[in-house]
Amino acid sequence: MKILHVEEHGVSLEEVHEVTRFHAKILHPKSSSVSVVLNKIACWNVDVHCDVILYLAVKRSTVISRLYLLLRNSSQKEAVQDREKNQLSQGYSEFLLSSPNGSLKLNNWFALKNPLSTSINPEKIQLLPADTTPSCCKMIMGNTGVDIEMELIGDDEKTAWRDMLQADQYITDTHSTSAVLGAGRPAESSLTGSAEQQLRSVRTEFVKRVSRPVLDVLLERLLQHTVINQEEMESVKVIAERAEKARDIIDMVLRKGTESCSRMINLLGELDPCLCSQLQINVRVPT
């Protein structure tokens, strides 16, 4: 694939360095400043497909979250994950929510609505171009144990997106569980057995739920704690697909026995306590 430039003095072809489902990337554009301006104008109302990501933590009796609206197949997701990386060790978890059914207008504004929120700041979020750092809405609500209903409303007052995050997906620990459930329902009990038995029993859910940033840090920490060696880390590090990487990591640790499984569980408890609560695994288990 090449890009065709039509100018007053003739035409020219330009090499494309990367092609995704909706975009073509040029590392060294040859177009003039006039064409750059025209491209900016042409892209102002372009239809694009996007994803919605939520970072959330339960702090005592409060749910704190940040919602991002990202262009699909762009570098924005990696930029957001890098920005939020340090928050994962502080109890935050990443949730990839459902995508809008259709396309949205680039650069348009959308108001975030949640009937139970006590604060949303800013109240609107803008769908920004791929070369721009994505913005987010910070949402705070009481830890009432109910499902979190979210909605994005366009300037035309029409619903552009709607989704719901269930309560049992964001409860972080036993204390929070008791406070959240509140209505007399008992908190779920943790798994029993050796670390290897616990890890093996949650293998499928771990692969399904663990986020890419947690996997990247977990891999480094497993190497630091000599659970895996450098060669093993390098062989997993190059895997691009999140679920496949998660599957390789947990299978690799399971093959090493109970002590290694115990270390992985403890590391996972430090990096993503919300996930450990969801999986119901004991962070400090006997080896």
N, C-alpha and C positions, 0 to 999 in steps of 0.2 A: 504494500500500500504506500502511496505517495500523495503529497499535498500539491495541488495545482494552484499557482498564483497567477492571476490575470492582472496585468498592469498596462499603462499606456504604451510602454515601449516593447511590450511583448508578454510572453508567458514563461514560467519557470516551474520546475518540479523540485520538491523538497522531501528528503527522507523522513520517514516516521520511525521513531525509536521504540515505541511501545504502543500496543493497541489493546484496549479493554472492550467490554461489551458496549459502552456508550461513549468512549473517549479515545482520541489519538494523541499521544504525547510526543512533542518535538523538543529535544534537548537544546538545540542551537537554532532558534528561528531566524530566518533570513528576511522576513517580511518587514516593510517599512513602518515608520511610526504612524503613518496615516492608517495602514491596515490594522495596526494594533488598536487604535481608537475605534475604528469601525467594528472590529471584533468585539470590543467591550460593549458597544451599543447594541450589537446584534444579540449578545448573550444576556442582555438584561432581563428579557421576558421568556427565555428559553425554557422548555419543559424538561424536567430532570426527575430521575428516580432517586429516592433517598432511604436511609435507614435511621432508626431511632434507638439511642443507647441511654440507659439510665445507670448512674452510680449512686448507691444508696447505703446508708448505715443507720442503725438504731442506737441512739445515744440516750440512755436512761428512759425517759418517757416521751421522747421525740424522735420522729423519723426525718432525717435530713437527706435530700437527694438532689442530684444535678442531672438535668435532661439535655441531651445533645441531639441536634438534627443535622445529619451528615449526608453528603453526596455519596451515592453508592459507587463502588469501584474507584475510590479516590484515596489519596494519602491522608485524608482527614481523620479516618478511624485510627490509624497508627499514631497520629499527632495527639489525639485525645487520650489514647491508652498510655502514651508516654507521659502526658501531663498528669494523669490520674494514678500513675504507677506507685507513687509514694503513699497515696491514700489507702491502698489495699492493705497495708500493714496496720492501719488504724481502724480497721473494722468495716471498710467500704467494700462493696461487691459490685461487679459489673453485670448488668442485665441487658441483653439484646432483645428489645421489644419487637413487636410486629411492625412491618413496614406499611406505609400508606398504600392503599389499593391501587391508586393510579399515580400519575406524575404530578409534580408540584412546580410552580413557577419559581425559577431561580431569583434570588434577591427579594422575594416576597416576605412579609412579616406574618407570624402566626402567634395568636394568644394561647398560652397554656392554661387550661382550666382543670381544677380538681375541687369538687364540692367540699372536701374535708380539710383542705389546706388552710393553715393560718397565715401563710406568707408565700408569695411567689415573686421573685425578683431576679431579673426584670419580668414584667408581665408578658412581654412578647419576645419571640426568638426569630432571628432572620436566617433564611436559607442562603448561605454564602457560597461563592465560587470555590472551586477545588484548591486554588492557590492561596486561599485565605484561611486563617485560623478560625475554626468554628466557634460560635458563641453558645452559651448555655443558659438555662433558667434554673435558679436554685429554688427548691420547693421544700417547705417545712410543714409538717402536720403532726398532730398528737398521735402517740403510739396506741391506737385504739384497737388494733388487732383485726381491722376490717380490710378488705381488698382495696387497693389503691386504684381508683379510676382516673384516667388521664385523657385529655382531649385537646387537640390543636384546632383553633378556629381561625380561618383566614379573614382578610379585610372585607371579604364579601359576606361575612357572617355564616359561611358554610363550614361544616366540619370537614377538615382535611385529613384527620387521623384520630383514631380512638383505640385505646387498649386498657387492659386491667392487669395489675400485678397482684397475685394472690398473697394473702397474709403469710401463709406458711413458707413462702419463698424468700421473704426478707427478714424473718425473725432470726436474731443473731446468736442468742445464748439462752440458757435455761432461765436466768433471771428475767430477761426480756420476754421469753415465752410466757412465763407466769403472768407478767404484767399485761402482755398483749392479749392473752386469751381471756383473762378476766372473768368471763361469764361462767366460771365454775368448771371449765373444761381442763383436765389435767394436762401438764406438759408431757410431750413425748419422751419416753425413756431412751437412754443411750444403748448402743450395741454392747454386747458382752463377748468374752472370748479373747484370744491372743490378738496382738496387733496384726499378724498375718491374716487371721480369720476375719477380722473386722474389715481390713483393706480389701480382701478378696470379695466380701459380701457387698461392698459398695462400688465395685469396679465399674459397672455399667453407668450408675448415676454420676460417678466422678467424671467419666469421659463425657457425659452429656452436659454437666453443669460447670465444670471448671473453666475459667476464662484464660485467654491467651497471655495477658500480663502476669497472672499468677503462675502459669506454667513456665514462663521464661525465668522468673525469679526462683521458682522452686528448683529448676534444673541447676542453676548456679549454686544454690544452697546445698543441694544433694552432693555436688562435687566438693564443696568446702568441708562438708562433714564426712567425706570419704565413703559415702554410700555408693557412689559411682566413680569411675575413673574418667580421665580426660577424653579418651577415645570413645567411651560410651556417650559422654555428653555431646561431643561433636557429631556423632551419628544421629542423635535425636534433634540437635539444634537446627539442622538443615531442613527438617520436615516443615513444610509450609502449612499443611492443613491442621487446624487446631485439634480436632477429635483424634486424628491419627497420632499426633504428638502426645496427647494425653494418654492414649492407649499404650504407646510404647514406654512411656515413663512408668506407669503403674505396673505394667507387666515385668519390666526390668527390675523394679524393686521387689516385687513378689517373688521372683526367682532367687533373691538373695536371702530370704528367710525373715524370721520374726524381728530380729534386732533392727534390720534395715527398714522394715515396715513401720516399726515404732518410731524411728527417726523421721521418716516421711510424714507420719501422722502429726508429730509434734511440730515439724516445719510448716505443714499445711495449717495447723492451728494458729501459728503466728502470722501467716500471710493472709489467710482468709477464714476468720472464725465463723463468718456467716455460712460458708460452705460446709464447714465441719458440723455446725448445728443442723443443717439440712440433711447431711449424711448420717447424723447421729453417732459419730465416732468419738471415742474418748481420747482427748489430747494427750493425757499422761497415762499410758497403759504399761503394765509390766512386760518385760521382754522375756 
